[in-house]
């Protein structure tokens, strides 16, 4: 995970094939989101490469939305001025 001020980007999330189907990917993603919030990030995101676009529904289930090949989610309410 890379943190750059208000934005935190997940670089990779990999679950060993032998361990899949046990909700470990979701637990890891939630832990990454929580870590980003703890650092004060206002936004969390990741990039999907062509070989991983099949994972889009998984990330959407956790609140990320697609922006081209990038997925992001706000971590704090937007400030209204």
Secondary structure by P-SEA (a helix, b strand, c coil): ccccccbbbbccccccccccccaaaaaaaaaaaaaaaaacccccccccccccccaaaaaaaabbbbcccbbbbbccccccc
